[in-house]
Each structure stands twice: as C-alpha cells, then as structure tokens.
Amino acid sequence: MKVAAYLRVSTDQQTHDSQRTELEDYCKRRGWTDVRWITDTASGAKASREGLDQIMALVRRGKVDVVVSYKLDRLARSLVHLAQIIQELQTHGVALVVCTQNIDTTENSPSARFQLHILAAVAELERSLILERVQSGIKAARQRGVRLGRPPKAQTRVPLVAALLAEGLSAAEISRKLAIPYSTASELVRELRSKLAGDCIGSGSN
C-alpha cells in the first residue's frame, strides 16, 4: 500500500510531532511501510495549501492508495470541502483513513460505504443551506435597491460566484474557475458575504 500521511498545524509555534507519532503507530499496526509524510503549516480555513495540493496531485497521478490524516479538521476546511476531497479520492480509487475518528474506507465494506454516504449527505445539506442563505441575501439586497458588483459584466457573474462560494471555494479559486480577475472575484465574494451577513442580522432582529 502506498500511503500519504497528512499532518497540519496552524502556526509556526506548533509542531507536527504528536500527530506524526499517532500516525506512525497506526501505520505500523497496519503494516504500512511505504509512507510519504506531507506536512502543512497553514490555517485550516484555506482550501488550497501546499501540502494538501501535493497530496491531491499524487492522488491524480495514481501514486497513492491511501490518504491518512489525524483528524478530519486537519484535512478539510468544511464539510463541503471534505465532500470534494472524498469525491476525488473515490474517483481515483484512493481510500481515506482518519485514525482518531474511526473512519476507514480501505475496505469495500457496508460500514465504509455508510460512513461516506453520511459525510456526503451532511455536506450536501450544508451546501444547500449556504446557497439558500446566499440567494436570500441577494434577493433581500436587491429589494432594498442595493446593486451587487460594480461593472455590469461582473454583475452577470453574481449567481455563478454565489454557487461556487456555497461550495466552499475561495475568491482565488473562483477567479481561476470563472477566468475572471482576482480583484473582481474578491469584490463579489466580499459583497455577497456582507449582504448575507446583513440579511441574517436583519432576520434575527424580527
């Protein structure tokens, strides 16, 4: 088994030692010796991280059979992001193991499939709720006469940006996916989040 072990801490003041010790013991118990250790020192709020991007590149090239992580929150930024990772792992026939949370999809068992279905279902619910809140915020803002986005061309991108934002993509990822300037994507994301927050506050006060 070719294993990619992923370790992440948020700041330079933290170390990967405790995670590595736990994963080393786990891999030893499983008899996995071909282990590639990949680390990140980055905020978990970032979907794109150097180490995580390296792992996904290995997955796409067929260089990995199993991705092992200490906890889910070390790997993914949100349930939606986790669902995206799981979907890509499944597409390439790569298993996911989270050793401290009893998640193990190395076997094609009913239990493993059930775990994946539950994670995917919850992620889909979160995506739907986010998209619904974004759309409600846009509608409320328009009813108040607020224009979203400055240039008319950028205005046409609002629904697409809202949908991608609901999927957990960052402004940089939206910029690349829609082939629009980062400044435009960042401005639209900022305005959508601002209008969404204002709508939620307004709803809570009623």
N, CA, C and O of each residue as an XYZ file, in Angstrom:
824
protein
N       0.842     -1.192      0.000
C       0.000      0.000      0.000
C       0.880      1.245      0.000
O       1.771      1.393      0.836
N       0.615      2.132     -0.946
C       1.319      3.417     -0.986
C       0.486      4.426     -0.202
O      -0.648      4.734     -0.571
N       1.060      4.929      0.872
C       0.312      5.759      1.822
C       0.849      7.181      1.821
O       2.062      7.395      1.829
N      -0.057      8.151      1.812
C       0.300      9.559      2.008
C      -0.270      9.979      3.356
O      -1.487     10.004      3.537
N       0.594     10.306      4.289
C       0.169     10.724      5.628
C       0.212     12.246      5.693
O       1.252     12.861      5.459
N      -0.930     12.840      6.014
C      -1.038     14.302      6.012
C      -1.091     14.848      7.433
O      -1.899     14.415      8.255
N      -0.213     15.807      7.703
C      -0.137     16.450      9.017
C      -0.275     17.952      8.827
O       0.333     18.526      7.924
N      -1.075     18.588      9.677
C      -1.218     20.046      9.572
C      -1.291     20.691     10.935
O      -1.994     20.216     11.827
N      -0.551     21.791     11.090
C      -0.709     22.677     12.241
C      -0.977     24.073     11.701
O      -0.701     24.359     10.536
N      -1.512     24.936     12.544
C      -1.940     26.249     12.080
C      -0.843     27.294     12.091
O      -0.835     28.189     11.247
N       0.098     27.195     13.047
C       1.118     28.240     13.186
C       2.498     27.628     13.373
O       2.639     26.438     13.657
N       3.518     28.475     13.206
C       4.909     28.050     13.404
C       5.201     27.713     14.859
O       6.184     27.031     15.150
N       4.361     28.180     15.773
C       4.581     27.903     17.188
C       4.132     26.481     17.564
O       4.404     26.020     18.673
N       3.451     25.793     16.651
C       3.001     24.435     16.896
C       3.892     23.452     16.138
O       4.577     23.832     15.188
N       3.878     22.195     16.559
C       4.670     21.179     15.871
C       3.754     20.054     15.403
O       2.626     19.902     15.872
N       4.282     19.265     14.455
C       3.545     18.121     13.928
C       3.834     16.840     14.725
O       3.339     15.769     14.374
N       4.632     16.948     15.794
C       5.173     15.758     16.459
C       4.098     14.803     16.972
O       4.175     13.597     16.739
N       3.088     15.346     17.675
C       2.091     14.451     18.274
C       1.271     13.747     17.195
O       0.947     12.566     17.319
N       0.936     14.494     16.123
C       0.193     13.874     15.026
C       1.036     12.779     14.364
O       0.534     11.697     14.060
N       2.316     13.074     14.145
C       3.182     12.101     13.477
C       3.345     10.830     14.312
O       3.320      9.719     13.783
N       3.509     11.009     15.608
C       3.649      9.846     16.481
C       2.418      8.956     16.392
O       2.529      7.735     16.286
N       1.246      9.577     16.438
C      -0.011      8.824     16.358
C      -0.115      8.086     15.018
O      -0.473      6.908     14.977
N       0.200      8.787     13.927
C       0.076      8.167     12.608
C       1.150      7.113     12.367
O       0.890      6.108     11.705
N       2.347      7.327     12.895
C       3.403      6.318     12.760
C       2.986      5.015     13.435
O       3.159      3.931     12.877
N       2.431      5.135     14.652
C       1.964      3.947     15.372
C       0.856      3.252     14.599
O       0.827      2.025     14.506
N      -0.049      4.038     14.050
C      -1.171      3.458     13.302
C      -0.672      2.727     12.059
O      -1.071      1.591     11.804
N       0.196      3.372     11.291
C       0.710      2.746     10.069
C       1.492      1.475     10.392
O       1.439      0.499      9.644
N       2.213      1.493     11.504
C       2.968      0.308     11.918
C       2.015     -0.846     12.229
O       2.274     -1.988     11.852
N       0.908     -0.543     12.922
C      -0.071     -1.589     13.244
C      -0.704     -2.153     11.978
O      -1.022     -3.341     11.926
N      -0.887     -1.336     10.977
C      -1.485     -1.793      9.723
C      -0.476     -2.461      8.789
O      -0.844     -3.033      7.764
N       0.794     -2.377      9.161
C       1.826     -2.979      8.317
C       2.166     -2.153      7.095
O       2.672     -2.680      6.104
N       1.893     -0.863      7.159
C       2.188      0.032      6.036
C       3.584      0.613      6.213
O       3.856      1.312      7.190
N       4.449      0.324      5.279
C       5.830      0.803      5.372
C       6.163      1.834      4.298
O       7.096      2.621      4.457
N       5.406      1.830      3.210
C       5.656      2.792      2.123
C       4.813      4.038      2.383
O       3.758      4.239      1.781
N       5.316      4.868      3.302
C       4.562      6.047      3.754
C       5.302      7.320      3.355
O       6.489      7.478      3.640
N       4.592      8.213      2.700
C       5.129      9.530      2.349
C       4.523     10.551      3.299
O       3.302     10.693      3.370
N       5.380     11.266      4.032
C       4.912     12.222      5.030
C       4.845     13.610      4.415
O       5.838     14.120      3.896
N       3.676     14.211      4.478
C       3.459     15.529      3.880
C       2.852     16.441      4.936
O       1.848     16.093      5.559
N       3.450     17.595      5.137
C       3.021     18.498      6.207
C       2.606     19.851      5.668
O       3.030     20.275      4.593
N       1.774     20.509      6.434
C       1.373     21.886      6.165
C       1.441     22.671      7.468
O       1.110     22.155      8.535
N       1.867     23.906      7.369
C       1.725     24.868      8.460
C       0.885     25.994      7.893
O       1.405     26.939      7.300
N      -0.412     25.884      8.082
C      -1.341     26.824      7.448
C      -2.680     26.750      8.149
O      -3.018     25.753      8.786
N      -3.430     27.824      8.016
C      -4.766     27.861      8.595
C      -5.659     26.817      7.938
O      -5.583     26.594      6.730
N      -6.506     26.179      8.745
C      -7.451     25.209      8.202
C      -8.529     25.852      7.365
O      -9.259     25.156      6.660
N      -8.648     27.198      7.428
C      -9.655     27.892      6.627
C      -9.269     27.946      5.157
O     -10.099     28.271      4.307
N      -8.006     27.628      4.851
C      -7.548     27.667      3.468
C      -7.827     26.338      2.782
O      -7.391     25.287      3.253
N      -8.549     26.383      1.678
C      -8.817     25.154      0.921
C      -7.578     24.725      0.155
O      -7.320     23.533     -0.011
N      -6.805     25.715     -0.316
C      -5.594     25.411     -1.069
C      -4.387     25.592     -0.164
O      -4.098     26.698      0.292
N      -3.676     24.477      0.093
C      -2.461     24.513      0.902
C      -1.402     23.712      0.171
O      -1.719     22.766     -0.551
N      -0.153     24.084      0.355
C       0.927     23.450     -0.407
C       0.942     21.935     -0.215
O       1.006     21.182     -1.187
N       0.883     21.486      1.057
C       0.946     20.060      1.333
C      -0.277     19.314      0.818
O      -0.156     18.250      0.210
N      -1.458     19.880      1.066
C      -2.693     19.242      0.602
C      -2.728     19.186     -0.922
O      -3.144     18.182     -1.500
N      -2.294     20.256     -1.566
C      -2.248     20.268     -3.032
C      -1.293     19.190     -3.546
O      -1.545     18.570     -4.579
N      -0.196     18.972     -2.818
C       0.771     17.940     -3.207
C       0.142     16.547     -3.112
O       0.341     15.702     -3.986
N      -0.616     16.325     -2.043
C      -1.279     15.033     -1.883
C      -2.282     14.791     -3.005
O      -2.320     13.704     -3.581
N      -3.090     15.798     -3.315
C      -4.106     15.620     -4.358
C      -3.452     15.418     -5.726
O      -4.002     14.719     -6.576
N      -2.293     16.020     -5.941
C      -1.564     15.801     -7.193
C      -1.095     14.350     -7.276
O      -1.156     13.738     -8.342
N      -0.628     13.800     -6.159
C      -0.217     12.390     -6.125
C      -1.409     11.470     -6.376
O      -1.299     10.459     -7.069
N      -2.551     11.845     -5.795
C      -3.775     11.062     -5.994
C      -4.129     11.013     -7.480
O      -4.433      9.947     -8.016
N      -4.088     12.161     -8.135
C      -4.472     12.224     -9.554
C      -3.504     11.456    -10.453
O      -3.883     10.991    -11.527
N      -2.253     11.327    -10.007
C      -1.259     10.605    -10.808
C      -1.189      9.125    -10.462
O      -0.352      8.400    -10.999
N      -2.072      8.670     -9.559
C      -2.091      7.256     -9.205
C      -0.926      6.819     -8.347
O      -0.552      5.647     -8.360
N      -0.343      7.748     -7.596
C       0.826      7.434     -6.778
C       0.465      7.088     -5.332
O       1.344      6.807     -4.518
N      -0.837      7.111     -5.017
C      -1.275      6.900     -3.631
C      -2.435      5.908     -3.595
O      -3.343      5.968     -4.424
N      -2.394      4.998     -2.627
C      -3.514      4.079     -2.402
C      -4.384      4.521     -1.232
O      -5.595      4.300     -1.220
N      -3.741      5.151     -0.246
C      -4.444      5.558      0.969
C      -3.959      6.937      1.413
O      -2.760      7.215      1.396
N      -4.895      7.797      1.809
C      -4.556      9.066      2.457
C      -4.940      8.930      3.927
O      -6.083      8.610      4.253
N      -3.977      9.176      4.807
C      -4.191      9.060      6.250
C      -4.056     10.426      6.898
O      -3.114     11.169      6.622
N      -5.002     10.745      7.759
C      -4.952     12.012      8.488
C      -5.266     11.759      9.955
O      -5.903     10.767     10.309
N      -4.811     12.669     10.796
C      -5.024     12.543     12.239
C      -6.486     12.783     12.604
O      -7.093     11.995     13.329
N      -7.047     13.888     12.088
C      -8.461     14.224     12.294
C      -8.990     14.876     11.032
O      -8.227     15.393     10.216
N     -10.299     14.846     10.883
C     -10.916     15.450      9.699
C     -10.610     16.937      9.591
O     -10.399     17.447      8.490
N     -10.583     17.640     10.725
C     -10.368     19.081     10.660
C      -8.926     19.444     10.313
O      -8.633     20.604     10.022
N      -8.021     18.458     10.342
C      -6.659     18.693      9.860
C      -6.627     18.700      8.339
O      -5.782     19.348      7.722
N      -7.576     17.957      7.739
C      -7.577     17.752      6.292
C      -8.440     18.768      5.558
O      -7.978     19.411      4.615
N      -9.686     18.915      5.983
C     -10.654     19.717      5.230
C     -11.047     20.971      5.993
O     -11.002     21.001      7.223
N     -11.432     22.006      5.254
C     -11.821     23.287      5.869
C     -13.283     23.301      6.275
O     -13.683     24.089      7.132
N     -14.105     22.413      5.652
C     -15.531     22.376      5.926
C     -16.076     21.053      5.423
O     -15.363     20.282      4.781
N     -17.336     20.793      5.717
C     -17.952     19.568      5.215
C     -18.016     19.562      3.697
O     -17.819     18.526      3.062
N     -18.293     20.724      3.121
C     -18.352     20.813      1.659
C     -16.979     20.515      1.062
O     -16.870     19.779      0.081
N     -15.938     21.087      1.654
C     -14.576     20.827      1.191
C     -14.231     19.353      1.359
O     -13.612     18.752      0.481
N     -14.634     18.769      2.496
C     -14.389     17.346      2.732
C     -15.067     16.485      1.677
O     -14.485     15.518      1.186
N     -16.298     16.840      1.330
C     -17.021     16.077      0.311
C     -16.302     16.140     -1.028
O     -16.259     15.152     -1.761
N     -15.734     17.307     -1.352
C     -14.984     17.442     -2.598
C     -13.751     16.543     -2.592
O     -13.433     15.900     -3.592
N     -13.058     16.507     -1.442
C     -11.867     15.661     -1.325
C     -12.246     14.194     -1.453
O     -11.605     13.443     -2.187
N     -13.299     13.784     -0.730
C     -13.731     12.388     -0.766
C     -14.131     11.974     -2.178
O     -13.789     10.884     -2.637
N     -14.859     12.854     -2.860
C     -15.293     12.538     -4.226
C     -14.097     12.308     -5.141
O     -14.097     11.390     -5.961
N     -13.072     13.156     -4.993
C     -11.889     12.977     -5.845
C     -11.126     11.714     -5.470
O     -10.617     11.014     -6.345
N     -11.041     11.416     -4.172
C     -10.379     10.186     -3.749
C     -11.096      8.967     -4.325
O     -10.457      8.040     -4.822
N     -12.427      8.976     -4.253
C     -13.201      7.864     -4.785
C     -13.003      7.722     -6.296
O     -12.876      6.612     -6.812
N     -12.978      8.850     -6.992
C     -12.800      8.830     -8.445
C     -11.502      8.125     -8.832
O     -11.438      7.435     -9.850
N     -10.470      8.307     -8.007
C      -9.163      7.730     -8.314
C      -8.896      6.443     -7.535
O      -7.777      5.930     -7.551
N      -9.916      5.918     -6.855
C      -9.772      4.658     -6.145
C      -8.844      4.719     -4.950
O      -8.158      3.745     -4.639
N      -8.819      5.869     -4.274
C      -7.941      6.064     -3.118
C      -8.782      6.062     -1.839
O      -9.823      6.715     -1.764
N      -8.314      5.322     -0.844
C      -9.046      5.222      0.425
C      -8.672      6.380      1.350
O      -7.600      6.971      1.227
N      -9.581      6.690      2.279
C      -9.344      7.711      3.295
C      -9.396      7.055      4.672
O     -10.320      6.304      4.985
N      -8.382      7.354      5.488
C      -8.345      6.854      6.861
C      -8.111      8.030      7.795
O      -7.156      8.786      7.616
N      -8.976      8.187      8.792
C      -8.793      9.194      9.838
C      -8.703      8.408     11.137
O      -9.714      7.994     11.704
N      -7.472      8.212     11.594
C      -7.223      7.183     12.602
C      -7.840      7.474     13.965
O      -8.169      6.535     14.689
N      -8.006      8.738     14.340
C      -8.546      9.033     15.667
C     -10.078      9.118     15.678
O     -10.684      9.279     16.738
N     -10.701      9.010     14.498
C     -12.157      9.144     14.423
C     -12.825      7.929     13.778
O     -13.972      7.995     13.335
N     -12.085      6.822     13.735
C     -12.621      5.541     13.254
C     -13.214      5.612     11.850
O     -14.207      4.950     11.549
N     -12.593      6.420     10.999
C     -13.011      6.489      9.600
C     -11.985      5.715      8.780
O     -10.800      6.048      8.769
N     -12.452      4.689      8.101
C     -11.553      3.821      7.344
C     -12.289      3.274      6.131
O     -13.196      2.452      6.265
N     -11.898      3.731      4.950
C     -12.563      3.267      3.731
C     -11.632      2.385      2.888
O     -11.814      2.263      1.677
N     -10.627      1.766      3.545
C      -9.710      0.893      2.821
C     -10.390     -0.402      2.391
O      -9.925     -1.074      1.471
N     -11.488     -0.752      3.054
C     -12.211     -1.968      2.684
C     -13.545     -1.575      2.069
O     -14.201     -0.638      2.523
N     -13.931     -2.294      1.046
C     -15.221     -2.022      0.407
C     -16.324     -2.709      1.210
O     -16.966     -3.653      0.750
N     -16.517     -2.201      2.423
C     -17.463     -2.819      3.352
C     -18.706     -1.953      3.499
O     -18.657     -0.762      3.191
N     -19.823     -2.518      3.963
C     -21.025     -1.710      4.205
C     -20.762     -0.562      5.166
O     -21.303      0.531      4.998
N     -19.925     -0.811      6.182
C     -19.631      0.233      7.164
C     -18.899      1.404      6.512
O     -19.221      2.564      6.768
N     -17.909      1.095      5.664
C     -17.150      2.158      4.998
C     -18.050      2.948      4.060
O     -17.978      4.176      4.022
N     -18.892      2.262      3.308
C     -19.795      2.949      2.381
C     -20.788      3.820      3.148
O     -21.129      4.917      2.707
N     -21.252      3.323      4.303
C     -22.190      4.082      5.118
C     -21.538      5.374      5.612
O     -22.168      6.431      5.598
N     -20.276      5.293      6.049
C     -19.558      6.480      6.506
C     -19.490      7.532      5.403
O     -19.745      8.712      5.641
N     -19.145      7.097      4.201
C     -19.025      8.030      3.087
C     -20.367      8.648      2.730
O     -20.448      9.842      2.439
N     -21.429      7.832      2.753
C     -22.756      8.340      2.411
C     -23.219      9.384      3.424
O     -23.808     10.397      3.049
N     -22.954      9.139      4.698
C     -23.347     10.091      5.740
C     -22.592     11.410      5.563
O     -23.194     12.482      5.617
N     -21.267     11.331      5.351
C     -20.471     12.542      5.163
C     -20.934     13.317      3.936
O     -21.042     14.543      3.971
N     -21.206     12.592      2.849
C     -21.654     13.255      1.623
C     -23.021     13.900      1.812
O     -23.264     15.000      1.317
N     -23.916     13.217      2.531
C     -25.263     13.738      2.745
C     -25.235     15.009      3.601
O     -25.929     15.981      3.305
N     -24.436     14.989      4.650
C     -24.337     16.162      5.519
C     -23.696     17.328      4.765
O     -24.113     18.476      4.915
N     -22.685     17.026      3.956
C     -22.039     18.067      3.164
C     -23.013     18.670      2.161
O     -23.013     19.882      1.949
N     -23.839     17.837      1.544
C     -24.831     18.338      0.586
C     -25.841     19.236      1.285
O     -26.250     20.259      0.736
N     -26.246     18.854      2.502
C     -27.160     19.690      3.282
C     -26.528     21.038      3.583
O     -27.175     22.075      3.436
N     -25.261     21.030      4.008
C     -24.577     22.290      4.317
C     -24.481     23.160      3.064
O     -24.711     24.367      3.132
N     -24.141     22.557      1.915
C     -24.034     23.302      0.670
C     -25.364     23.955      0.312
O     -25.413     25.119     -0.088
N     -26.452     23.179      0.463
C     -27.781     23.697      0.129
C     -28.173     24.853      1.030
O     -28.737     25.846      0.569
N     -27.873     24.723      2.326
C     -28.217     25.785      3.274
C     -27.427     27.061      2.991
O     -27.971     28.163      3.051
N     -26.130     26.900      2.679
C     -25.305     28.068      2.370
C     -25.829     28.764      1.122
O     -25.975     29.986      1.097
N     -26.114     27.969      0.074
C     -26.603     28.547     -1.175
C     -27.937     29.247     -0.967
O     -28.176     30.319     -1.524
N     -28.812     28.638     -0.161
C     -30.119     29.240      0.116
C     -29.958     30.569      0.839
O     -30.653     31.536      0.527
N     -29.033     30.623      1.814
C     -28.811     31.866      2.549
C     -28.218     32.940      1.636
O     -28.590     34.110      1.716
N     -27.278     32.523      0.759
C     -26.684     33.485     -0.171
C     -27.741     34.044     -1.107
O     -27.801     35.255     -1.323
N     -28.574     33.175     -1.664
C     -29.617     33.628     -2.592
C     -30.632     34.526     -1.893
O     -31.102     35.506     -2.471
N     -30.971     34.188     -0.638
C     -31.897     35.019      0.122
C     -31.289     36.388      0.391
O     -31.975     37.408      0.329
N     -29.990     36.398      0.689
C     -29.305     37.666      0.931
C     -29.271     38.536     -0.311
O     -29.455     39.750     -0.233
N     -29.032     37.902     -1.474
C     -29.018     38.649     -2.737
C     -30.400     39.235     -3.010
O     -30.524     40.402     -3.383
N     -31.436     38.421     -2.821
C     -32.804     38.875     -3.076
C     -33.170     40.042     -2.161
O     -33.739     41.040     -2.605
N     -32.830     39.901     -0.868
C     -33.150     40.968      0.084
C     -32.402     42.252     -0.261
O     -32.947     43.351     -0.151
N     -31.137     42.096     -0.683
C     -30.351     43.274     -1.038
C     -30.942     43.981     -2.251
O     -31.012     45.210     -2.288
N     -31.364     43.209     -3.236
C     -31.958     43.809     -4.436
C     -33.275     44.508     -4.118
O     -33.591     45.547     -4.698
N     -34.049     43.926     -3.186
C     -35.308     44.555     -2.793
C     -35.065     45.888     -2.096
O     -35.913     46.780     -2.135
N     -33.908     46.019     -1.462
C     -33.554     47.289     -0.810
C     -32.911     48.258     -1.792
O     -32.529     49.368     -1.422
N     -32.792     47.827     -3.057
C     -32.226     48.697     -4.074
C     -30.719     48.689     -4.124
O     -30.108     49.564     -4.738
N     -30.110     47.698     -3.475
C     -28.654     47.614     -3.458
C     -28.179     46.901     -4.717
O     -28.706     45.847     -5.075
N     -27.185     47.474     -5.390
C     -26.599     46.831     -6.562
C     -25.403     46.007     -6.135
O     -24.537     46.494     -5.409
N     -25.349     44.769     -6.578
C     -24.228     43.890     -6.267
C     -23.230     43.922     -7.407
O     -23.572     43.652     -8.558
N     -21.988     44.255     -7.072
C     -20.960     44.303     -8.114
C     -20.972     45.652     -8.808
O     -22.018     46.276     -8.981
N     -19.801     46.079     -9.195
C     -19.714     47.397     -9.816
C     -19.900     47.350    -11.325
O     -20.865     47.931    -11.821
N     -19.022     46.684    -12.088
C     -19.197     46.692    -13.534
C     -20.383     45.838    -13.931
O     -20.611     44.799    -13.312
N     -21.169     46.242    -14.965
C     -22.311     45.442    -15.414
C     -21.923     44.020    -15.782
O     -22.687     43.087    -15.530
N     -20.719     43.836    -16.389
C     -20.291     42.494    -16.767
C     -20.102     41.619    -15.543
O     -20.465     40.443    -15.548
N     -19.528     42.201    -14.485
C     -19.321     41.442    -13.252
C     -20.649     41.058    -12.630
O     -20.760     40.016    -11.984
N     -21.667     41.907    -12.825
C     -22.993     41.649    -12.265
C     -23.553     40.318    -12.753
O     -24.242     39.616    -12.013
N     -23.252     39.976    -14.005
C     -23.772     38.727    -14.566
C     -23.122     37.515    -13.924
O     -23.621     36.397    -14.048
N     -22.012     37.735    -13.242
C     -21.293     36.622    -12.615
C     -21.802     36.303    -11.211
O     -21.420     35.289    -10.627
N     -22.658     37.161    -10.670
C     -23.075     37.002     -9.273
C     -23.666     35.621     -8.985
O     -23.250     34.994     -8.011
N     -24.624     35.106     -9.786
C     -25.179     33.778     -9.477
C     -24.122     32.679     -9.475
O     -24.145     31.796     -8.618
N     -23.183     32.730    -10.444
C     -22.130     31.717    -10.503
C     -21.195     31.828     -9.304
O     -20.810     30.822     -8.708
N     -20.836     33.057     -8.961
C     -19.962     33.267     -7.802
C     -20.656     32.788     -6.531
O     -20.026     32.163     -5.678
N     -21.951     33.078     -6.401
C     -22.710     32.638     -5.220
C     -22.725     31.123     -5.119
O     -22.565     30.565     -4.034
N     -22.919     30.457     -6.256
C     -22.963     28.991     -6.251
C     -21.610     28.407     -5.861
O     -21.548     27.467     -5.068
N     -20.536     28.950     -6.405
C     -19.191     28.449     -6.086
C     -18.815     28.772     -4.652
O     -18.147     27.979     -3.988
N     -19.241     29.934     -4.172
C     -18.998     30.296     -2.776
C     -19.698     29.316     -1.855
O     -19.160     28.949     -0.810
N     -20.902     28.886     -2.236
C     -21.651     27.917     -1.436
C     -20.962     26.567     -1.410
O     -21.148     25.795     -0.469
N     -20.171     26.273     -2.429
C     -19.440     25.013     -2.473
C     -18.163     25.062     -1.657
O     -17.459     24.060     -1.541
N     -17.861     26.217     -1.093
C     -16.694     26.345     -0.233
C     -15.445     26.858     -0.925
O     -14.365     26.839     -0.334
N     -15.568     27.322     -2.176
C     -14.404     27.819     -2.901
C     -14.010     29.209     -2.408
O     -14.859     30.007     -2.010
N     -12.717     29.478     -2.442
C     -12.211     30.791     -2.051
C     -12.290     31.742     -3.241
O     -12.586     31.326     -4.362
N     -12.023     33.029     -2.986
C     -12.041     34.024     -4.067
C     -11.019     33.670     -5.141
O     -11.292     33.810     -6.333
N      -9.833     33.209     -4.716
C      -8.795     32.843     -5.685
C      -9.241     31.676     -6.554
O      -9.012     31.670     -7.763
N      -9.886     30.676     -5.927
C     -10.350     29.515     -6.691
C     -11.482     29.900     -7.647
O     -11.548     29.405     -8.772
N     -12.367     30.785     -7.191
C     -13.462     31.262     -8.048
C     -12.888     32.041     -9.230
O     -13.361     31.910    -10.359
N     -11.860     32.857     -8.960
C     -11.213     33.628    -10.023
C     -10.676     32.708    -11.110
O     -10.862     32.959    -12.301
N     -10.000     31.624    -10.681
C      -9.435     30.690    -11.658
C     -10.526     29.923    -12.395
O     -10.443     29.730    -13.608
N     -11.539     29.489    -11.670
C     -12.584     28.660    -12.271
C     -13.405     29.441    -13.295
O     -13.780     28.895    -14.332
N     -13.687     30.712    -13.014
C     -14.503     31.524    -13.920
C     -13.656     32.361    -14.886
O     -14.185     33.070    -15.742
N     -12.319     32.263    -14.729
C     -11.400     33.018    -15.593
C     -11.698     34.516    -15.537
O     -11.767     35.190    -16.564
N     -11.873     35.020    -14.312
C     -12.078     36.455    -14.125
C     -10.973     36.986    -13.219
O     -10.364     36.210    -12.484
N     -10.699     38.290    -13.253
C      -9.635     38.845    -12.400
C      -9.900     38.541    -10.926
O     -11.043     38.519    -10.469
N      -8.807     38.309    -10.201
C      -8.954     38.032     -8.771
C      -9.636     39.186     -8.048
O     -10.434     38.965     -7.137
N      -9.322     40.424     -8.453
C      -9.912     41.595     -7.789
C     -11.436     41.591     -7.941
O     -12.160     41.954     -7.014
N     -11.915     41.176     -9.128
C     -13.362     41.113     -9.361
C     -13.995     40.024     -8.506
O     -15.019     40.242     -7.858
N     -13.366     38.835     -8.512
C     -13.899     37.720     -7.721
C     -13.900     38.070     -6.240
O     -14.868     37.795     -5.531
N     -12.807     38.679     -5.771
C     -12.698     39.037     -4.358
C     -13.757     40.056     -3.962
O     -14.350     39.962     -2.888
N     -13.992     41.035     -4.839
C     -15.002     42.070     -4.558
C     -16.401     41.465     -4.487
O     -17.185     41.795     -3.597
N     -16.707     40.570     -5.436
C     -18.034     39.935     -5.443
C     -18.227     39.057     -4.212
O     -19.290     39.078     -3.591
N     -17.206     38.290     -3.862
C     -17.287     37.430     -2.673
C     -17.491     38.275     -1.427
O     -18.298     37.930     -0.564
N     -16.758     39.388     -1.329
C     -16.881     40.268     -0.158
C     -18.284     40.862     -0.068
O     -18.865     40.929      1.015
N     -18.831     41.295     -1.212
C     -20.165     41.887     -1.207
C     -21.241     40.843     -0.898
O     -22.193     41.123     -0.170
N     -21.086     39.645     -1.450
C     -22.060     38.585     -1.171
C     -22.072     38.233      0.307
O     -23.136     38.092      0.911
N     -20.889     38.093      0.885
C     -20.806     37.761      2.314
C     -21.369     38.885      3.165
O     -22.037     38.633      4.168
N     -21.102     40.129      2.769
C     -21.597     41.280      3.518
C     -23.123     41.331      3.483
O     -23.770     41.546      4.508
N     -23.687     41.131      2.298
C     -25.147     41.167      2.164
C     -25.793     40.002      2.894
O     -26.865     40.143      3.483
N     -25.128     38.836      2.851
C     -25.649     37.671      3.557
C     -25.654     37.900      5.057
O     -26.623     37.573      5.741
N     -24.553     38.469      5.569
C     -24.474     38.750      6.998
C     -25.520     39.773      7.406
O     -26.152     39.630      8.453
N     -25.709     40.806      6.591
C     -26.709     41.823      6.898
C     -28.114     41.269      6.890
O     -28.947     41.654      7.710
N     -28.378     40.359      5.958
C     -29.718     39.747      5.882
C     -29.983     38.861      7.095
O     -31.080     38.852      7.652
N     -28.924     38.099      7.499
C     -29.083     37.219      8.668
C     -29.342     38.035      9.918
O     -30.172     37.662     10.747
N     -28.618     39.176     10.062
C     -28.818     40.036     11.235
C     -30.218     40.614     11.227
O     -30.887     40.669     12.258
N     -30.662     41.053     10.029
C     -31.994     41.622      9.927
C     -33.080     40.619     10.257
O     -34.074     40.957     10.900
N     -32.888     39.369      9.812
C     -33.867     38.322     10.092
C     -33.924     38.013     11.567
O     -34.992     37.754     12.122
N     -32.733     38.042     12.216
C     -32.685     37.713     13.641
C     -33.343     38.763     14.495
O     -33.778     38.470     15.609
N     -33.428     39.990     13.997
C     -33.994     41.066     14.817
C     -35.515     41.150     14.709
O     -36.168     41.880     15.455
N     -36.074     40.370     13.744
C     -37.536     40.453     13.567
C     -38.249     39.556     14.529
O     -39.479     39.498     14.523
